[in-house]
Amino acid sequence: MNRSEHIFAQYVRILGRGKRGSRSLNREEAFSAMRMILNDEVEPVQLGAFLMLLRVKEESPEELAGFVDAARASLPQVPSCAPNNIDLDWSSYAGKRRQLPWFILAALLLAENGTTVLMHGTAGQRDNRIYTPEVMRRFGIADCESLEVAVEQIKSNNIAFISLEHFSPKLKQIMALRNLLGLRSPINTLLRILNPLGAPHLMQGTFHPGYRPIHQQAALHLKQAHMAVFKGEGGECERNPDSDCEVFSVHHGDASEERWPAIFKTRHLKDESMDANRLLQVWHGEADDEYGVAAVIGTTAIALRMMSRAATPEAAMDQAKAMWEKRNRAQYPRSPMEP
């Protein structure tokens, strides 16, 4: 390396040498590159080039594992979070524009039945989507100000939500570069597998099916105990009941795939109203939504299967349906709350 060359230039060069000369970063290189980025040790032009070269190439599982290593090392430590305090990590960064975020009801249903859940995400900058922080507020669940507060909230209610900016402002800042670059970046991929509190079970949804094996292999590199990733509706961790769903899983170092058949034979139309208050109404039993209830039950079933609480997809579906029918309909505010 030239002595006058910026130290980060080596990582841009590895990715950008062309079809024959370029290669993926190994895990150690990915860790070092992301650590420099998170420590503000790179120039803006370098960051943009690095992110877009990765976007064109697509992240390798090793690169993704190295990025996660660096991101986790940058997070605040939470002394009050003992191992296995949190059962399930649930990331939510895509937002919904065709169907309501029914996956939130699935997470609430799991929490009501004893699963401790950390959900993390952020509000986006595209006005045509509904994002998780808004919906959680409608259910009376506040956005935690820190991971420490989230742990305490989980101890009380089995579930907590925290926005990305409250535990990693730098990752939020980089994610927001989408408006400048015009494309999502590897940060969006990293956040889905970040698992900031080290939960043994990890639920992930992707928009592009090709990322399922990447996340699966990255989970193996990271020694994630249990993980399920599938093509989710709108890119969120939500089963689309109108389509077959192939779930890529990891269990203690073993990778597997399992196909779940579509629940409906015909596809449902786009939800034109996208009224988030209907989520509350359906939970309370004041309204019905065939698609939404099926999405809740189907998503809950995938989580139950991944957590080894059901021996087959069919058994998981039966268990999730029973949980839904027995839910505490009076648990959340009956009057719609302002977002």
TAHU-V460204 format. One record per residue. N is the residue number from 0. RES is the residue in one letter. SS is DSSP state (a for helix, b for strand, c for the rest). D_FIRST is the distance of its C-alpha to the first C-alpha in Angstrom with 2 decimals. Layout:
BEGIN
n/res/ss/d_first
N/RES/SS/D_FIRST
N/RES/SS/D_FIRST
END
This chain:
BEGIN
n/res/ss/d_first
0/M/c/0.00
1/N/c/3.83
2/R/c/6.25
3/S/c/8.50
4/E/c/6.95
5/H/c/9.08
6/I/c/8.24
7/F/c/10.55
8/A/a/9.02
9/Q/a/7.51
10/Y/a/11.26
11/V/a/12.61
12/R/a/10.69
13/I/a/12.08
14/L/a/15.44
15/G/a/15.55
16/R/c/14.75
17/G/c/18.50
18/K/c/21.30
19/R/c/20.02
20/G/c/16.27
21/S/c/16.26
22/R/c/17.34
23/S/c/18.47
24/L/c/16.65
25/N/c/18.11
26/R/a/20.15
27/E/a/17.79
28/E/a/14.96
29/A/a/17.81
30/F/a/19.10
31/S/a/15.99
32/A/a/15.58
33/M/a/19.31
34/R/a/19.54
35/M/a/17.22
36/I/a/19.38
37/L/a/22.56
38/N/c/21.58
39/D/c/21.06
40/E/c/17.46
41/V/c/16.44
42/E/c/17.66
43/P/a/20.62
44/V/a/19.15
45/Q/a/16.24
46/L/a/18.96
47/G/a/21.17
48/A/a/18.71
49/F/a/17.74
50/L/a/21.45
51/M/a/22.69
52/L/a/20.30
53/L/a/21.55
54/R/a/25.05
55/V/a/25.11
56/K/a/23.74
57/E/c/25.74
58/E/c/24.50
59/S/c/24.60
60/P/a/26.63
61/E/a/23.69
62/E/a/21.74
63/L/a/24.99
64/A/a/25.59
65/G/a/22.23
66/F/a/22.94
67/V/a/26.42
68/D/a/25.29
69/A/a/23.33
70/A/a/26.20
71/R/a/28.81
72/A/a/27.10
73/S/a/27.27
74/L/c/30.99
75/P/c/33.79
76/Q/c/35.48
77/V/c/39.10
78/P/c/41.06
79/S/c/44.26
80/C/c/42.87
81/A/c/43.79
82/P/c/42.60
83/N/c/44.51
84/N/c/45.87
85/I/c/44.62
86/D/c/45.67
87/L/b/43.96
88/D/b/40.90
89/W/b/41.43
90/S/b/38.84
91/S/b/40.15
92/Y/c/37.88
93/A/c/39.12
94/G/c/42.53
95/K/b/45.59
96/R/c/47.18
97/R/c/49.48
98/Q/c/51.03
99/L/c/51.43
100/P/c/49.09
101/W/c/51.47
102/F/a/48.81
103/I/a/49.43
104/L/a/52.98
105/A/a/51.69
106/A/a/49.60
107/L/a/52.63
108/L/a/54.85
109/L/a/52.66
110/A/a/52.63
111/E/a/56.41
112/N/c/56.68
113/G/c/54.72
114/T/c/51.06
115/T/c/48.79
116/V/b/46.32
117/L/b/43.36
118/M/b/42.73
119/H/b/39.79
120/G/b/38.91
121/T/c/38.97
122/A/c/40.89
123/G/c/39.29
124/Q/c/39.66
125/R/c/41.59
126/D/c/45.29
127/N/c/46.57
128/R/c/45.49
129/I/b/46.96
130/Y/c/44.54
131/T/a/45.22
132/P/a/45.46
133/E/a/48.42
134/V/a/50.24
135/M/a/49.78
136/R/a/51.39
137/R/a/54.29
138/F/c/54.83
139/G/c/54.85
140/I/c/51.51
141/A/c/49.55
142/D/b/45.81
143/C/b/44.70
144/E/c/42.90
145/S/c/40.73
146/L/a/40.09
147/E/a/42.48
148/V/a/45.19
149/A/a/44.51
150/V/a/45.18
151/E/a/48.44
152/Q/a/49.41
153/I/a/48.90
154/K/a/51.08
155/S/a/53.81
156/N/a/53.59
157/N/c/51.43
158/I/b/49.13
159/A/b/46.84
160/F/b/44.65
161/I/b/41.66
162/S/b/39.66
163/L/a/35.88
164/E/a/35.80
165/H/a/37.80
166/F/c/35.35
167/S/c/31.95
168/P/a/32.04
169/K/a/28.29
170/L/a/28.61
171/K/a/31.63
172/Q/a/29.78
173/I/a/27.07
174/M/a/29.86
175/A/c/31.66
176/L/c/28.93
177/R/a/30.90
178/N/a/33.09
179/L/a/30.25
180/L/a/28.45
181/G/c/31.71
182/L/c/30.64
183/R/c/30.45
184/S/c/27.06
185/P/a/25.91
186/I/a/27.30
187/N/a/30.74
188/T/a/30.04
189/L/a/28.64
190/L/a/31.73
191/R/a/34.12
192/I/a/32.92
193/L/c/31.95
194/N/c/35.28
195/P/c/34.93
196/L/c/37.83
197/G/c/37.14
198/A/c/40.30
199/P/c/41.10
200/H/b/42.06
201/L/b/39.91
202/M/b/41.29
203/Q/b/39.07
204/G/b/39.94
205/T/b/37.79
206/F/c/38.65
207/H/c/36.83
208/P/c/38.16
209/G/c/34.90
210/Y/a/33.38
211/R/a/36.04
212/P/a/34.48
213/I/a/31.01
214/H/a/32.60
215/Q/a/34.62
216/Q/a/31.76
217/A/a/29.70
218/A/a/32.83
219/L/a/32.92
220/H/a/29.34
221/L/c/30.40
222/K/c/33.67
223/Q/c/35.75
224/A/c/39.34
225/H/b/40.96
226/M/b/39.75
227/A/b/41.33
228/V/b/39.66
229/F/b/41.51
230/K/b/41.66
231/G/c/43.36
232/E/a/45.52
233/G/a/43.42
234/G/a/40.35
235/E/c/42.00
236/C/c/43.05
237/E/c/46.48
238/R/c/48.26
239/N/c/49.73
240/P/c/53.26
241/D/c/53.69
242/S/c/51.10
243/D/c/50.30
244/C/b/47.54
245/E/b/45.16
246/V/b/43.81
247/F/b/40.71
248/S/b/41.06
249/V/b/39.52
250/H/b/41.78
251/H/c/40.50
252/G/c/37.87
253/D/b/39.99
254/A/b/39.28
255/S/b/42.20
256/E/b/43.48
257/E/b/46.93
258/R/b/48.68
259/W/b/51.02
260/P/c/53.56
261/A/c/54.23
262/I/c/56.93
263/F/c/58.46
264/K/c/59.32
265/T/c/59.01
266/R/c/56.24
267/H/c/56.87
268/L/c/56.39
269/K/c/53.95
270/D/c/55.23
271/E/c/56.24
272/S/c/57.16
273/M/c/54.17
274/D/c/56.26
275/A/c/54.48
276/N/a/57.82
277/R/a/58.93
278/L/a/56.64
279/L/a/58.88
280/Q/a/62.00
281/V/a/61.09
282/W/a/60.27
283/H/a/63.64
284/G/c/65.46
285/E/c/66.60
286/A/c/64.95
287/D/c/63.90
288/D/c/60.95
289/E/a/60.88
290/Y/a/57.25
291/G/a/56.10
292/V/a/58.02
293/A/a/56.77
294/A/a/53.16
295/V/a/53.74
296/I/a/55.41
297/G/a/52.91
298/T/a/49.87
299/T/a/51.62
300/A/a/52.44
301/I/a/48.82
302/A/a/47.98
303/L/a/50.99
304/R/a/50.05
305/M/a/46.46
306/M/c/47.85
307/S/c/50.19
308/R/c/53.28
309/A/c/54.64
310/A/c/54.85
311/T/c/54.71
312/P/a/53.83
313/E/a/57.56
314/A/a/58.22
315/A/a/55.38
316/M/a/56.91
317/D/a/60.34
318/Q/a/59.04
319/A/a/57.15
320/K/a/60.27
321/A/a/62.43
322/M/a/60.07
323/W/a/60.22
324/E/a/64.00
325/K/c/64.36
326/R/c/61.91
327/N/c/63.11
328/R/c/63.84
329/A/c/64.62
330/Q/c/61.40
331/Y/c/59.66
332/P/c/61.01
333/R/c/63.65
334/S/c/63.30
335/P/c/60.29
336/M/c/57.84
337/E/c/56.04
338/P/c/52.33
END
